[in-house]
Amino acid sequence: MPDKQVTGKRLSGRTVLATVLILIVIPATMMLGILVLNDRKYYFISLLIVLYTMIPFAMVFEKRKPQARELIVIAVLTAIAVAGRGAFFMLPQFKPVVAIVIIAGVSLGAEAGFLVGAVTGFVSNFFFGQGPWTPWQMFCFGIIGFIAGILFEKGLLKKTKLSLCVFGGLATLLIYGGIINIGSLMMFTSQFSWQALLATYISGFWFDMVHAIATVVFLFFISQPMIEKLDRIKIKYGLIEK
Amino acid sequence: MKDSFATFHPIVNFMYFVVILLFSMIFMHPIFQVIALISAITYSIMLKGNSAIKFNLLYMIPLLLIMALMNPAFNHEGSTILFYLNNGNPITLESILFGMAAACMFVTIVIWFSCYNIVMTSDKFIYLFGKVLPALSLILSMVLRFVPRYVAQIKVISNAQKCVGRDISQGNILQRARNGITILSIMTTWALENAIETADSMKSRGYGLPNRTSFSIFRFDSRDKIVLMIMLGLTIMVVIGGARGENTIRFFPSIKMVAMTPLSMVVYLVYFVLCMIPVIINVVEVMKWKSIQSKM
């Protein structure tokens, strides 16, 4: 198959640009917004984050004119994540989204990981209701998939159960929990205070813990079969880009 | 009741919600907040009837109270100190009022979004962004299609497994869990294989070739143009009011806002009309319908 397919192991200029945007520009905007704008303007930080995260990825992705096969594999993983979130709707915070996003990042690359995460956050809220929390969820899911992809490319994250579970648990607790709590605080507070942030973290701790445990449980059970299947599809249909 | 505003062109719907949500988030002035809240509640009741009333009473009022109380507990700025907490932190009038205003705003936004979810269906969203983001919009629409499809396919697989005694309803707990994972695994394999087939089918039918058109059932009529122009005019007037400081309020260290003038009255009225556009359209539509009916 001569087509350029799902992005493989390659730290291209695009990935570097995306890394810079995600790891430097977005936190800088957050800090700038927190320091310069006052009162309700916190809200707009979250809107800016959506722009920052979506625009470069969307632009790069669209400009690349992705093949149907690549699109559809991303869509399948997103649909599985959305359906999974729906299946465990009764149990609050017990959702497999982060697990599937990490698997996507590891087997399809950082960019695909980000897209699966962000689109899952967006689409699942068509079923559960859009709101001011949507941008934050999109960002959190997306960045976890992106980091998983980068770490795997760098060889710091292995496809083993243990490695994935440890990363998944920590990423959910620290990255997802860490960011989403700031988000929920920003939505209704005027003055940023460490006390209030700490209180938000403490009140949200068990939710984040349940979420992290859910991610570990799902990664423990589904990571190996899922990765195996994705690898099989990649070999069978020549989706690997060398 | 049928919502006539939702039958307008998606761009009108989308613009309305973007403008309204932005304004609701920016303007902290109490009169603006009350206008937005009343309009949001009216429209949500118009859209959803009794369930909206229940939603607003059951979830929004407790949320409002909790959030109004949260702020003074952590925010101790402001010059009017009412009393001191046990740990020595002051409770100020300003922080209580700000807490109320922020809570009111949050509730307004949530209610606006509940309206947005009904009016801006995913097909409208995909239509609007299909031109700008074709690949991502395609992913979006595929995901929305895949989810119900997978749910149906899981039932098919589960029934087949039941025939050989390997369904999640058979065996002891450990076996059930294992069967469940097997079903999910079969499901994933099927989904991926099926996806590749779909992709090949799309390719053979010319996906990605230039000069292809897409089907849509939306038409930009003159009524869309009129409403869009009115919305634009009202928005500009509200923004001018905002630039003159009519719409804002300062909470800290002491509450301060521009004195009310006839001009501010005009800005309030303009904002009210802007927020009420869907409600006005619905009411006009009902009146039109009634007048046609009576003549027959």
Contacts between the chains, C-beta under 8 A, distances in Angstrom:
chain1	res1	chain2	res2	distance
A	39	B	28	6.8
A	39	B	251	6.8
A	39	B	252	7.9
A	40	B	25	6.4
A	40	B	26	6.7
A	40	B	28	5.7
A	40	B	102	7.2
A	40	B	105	7.0
A	43	B	25	4.7
A	44	B	25	7.4
A	58	B	133	5.5
A	58	B	136	5.7
A	61	B	135	6.0
A	61	B	136	6.7
A	62	B	133	5.9
A	62	B	134	6.8
A	62	B	135	5.4
A	62	B	136	7.0
A	65	B	135	7.6
A	65	B	208	6.6
A	66	B	135	5.3
A	67	B	199	7.6
A	67	B	203	7.6
A	67	B	208	7.5
A	68	B	198	7.9
A	68	B	199	4.0
A	68	B	200	7.6
A	68	B	202	4.4
A	68	B	203	5.0
A	68	B	207	5.1
A	68	B	208	6.9
A	69	B	195	8.0
A	69	B	196	6.3
A	69	B	199	4.2
A	69	B	200	7.6
A	69	B	203	7.9
A	71	B	135	5.9
A	71	B	138	5.9
A	71	B	139	5.7
A	71	B	142	7.4
A	71	B	199	7.3
A	72	B	142	6.6
A	72	B	195	4.4
A	72	B	196	7.3
A	72	B	198	5.8
A	72	B	199	4.4
A	72	B	202	7.7
A	73	B	192	7.2
A	73	B	195	6.2
A	74	B	139	5.8
A	75	B	138	7.9
A	75	B	139	4.8
A	75	B	142	3.9
A	75	B	143	5.2
A	75	B	146	6.3
A	75	B	195	7.3
A	76	B	146	6.6
A	76	B	191	5.1
A	76	B	192	6.0
A	76	B	195	4.6
A	78	B	139	6.8
A	78	B	143	4.8
A	79	B	142	7.4
A	79	B	143	4.7
A	79	B	146	3.4
A	79	B	147	5.3
A	79	B	150	6.1
A	79	B	191	7.5
A	80	B	150	7.1
A	80	B	188	6.8
A	80	B	191	6.7
A	82	B	143	6.2
A	82	B	147	5.4
A	83	B	146	7.8
A	83	B	147	5.1
A	83	B	150	5.2
A	83	B	151	6.5
A	86	B	147	7.1
A	115	B	136	7.8
A	115	B	139	7.4
A	119	B	136	7.3
A	119	B	139	5.9
A	119	B	140	6.7
A	119	B	143	6.6
A	122	B	140	7.5
A	123	B	140	6.3
A	123	B	143	4.9
A	123	B	144	6.5
A	123	B	147	8.0
A	126	B	117	7.9
A	126	B	122	5.4
A	126	B	144	6.8
A	127	B	147	7.6
A	129	B	113	7.1
A	129	B	114	7.1
A	129	B	117	5.8
A	130	B	113	5.5
A	130	B	116	6.3
A	130	B	117	5.7
A	131	B	109	7.6
A	131	B	110	6.1
A	131	B	113	4.7
A	132	B	106	7.7
A	132	B	109	5.7
A	132	B	110	7.7
A	132	B	113	7.4
A	187	B	106	6.2
A	188	B	67	5.1
A	188	B	70	7.0
A	188	B	71	7.3
A	188	B	102	5.0
A	188	B	103	6.6
A	188	B	106	5.1
A	189	B	70	7.9
A	189	B	71	6.7
A	189	B	74	7.2
A	189	B	75	7.2
A	189	B	102	7.2
A	190	B	71	7.0
A	190	B	75	6.3
A	190	B	98	5.4
A	190	B	102	6.4
A	190	B	251	6.9
A	190	B	252	7.5
A	191	B	75	5.2
A	191	B	77	6.1
A	191	B	252	7.5
A	193	B	74	5.9
A	193	B	75	7.1
A	195	B	74	5.9
A	196	B	74	3.9
A	196	B	75	7.6
A	199	B	74	6.7
A	221	B	181	6.0
A	222	B	181	7.4
A	222	B	184	7.0
A	225	B	181	7.7
A	225	B	185	5.0
A	225	B	188	7.2
A	226	B	188	6.3
A	229	B	185	7.6
A	229	B	188	5.5
A	229	B	189	5.6
A	229	B	192	6.0
A	230	B	192	7.2
A	233	B	192	4.8
A	233	B	193	7.5
A	233	B	196	6.8
A	237	B	196	5.4
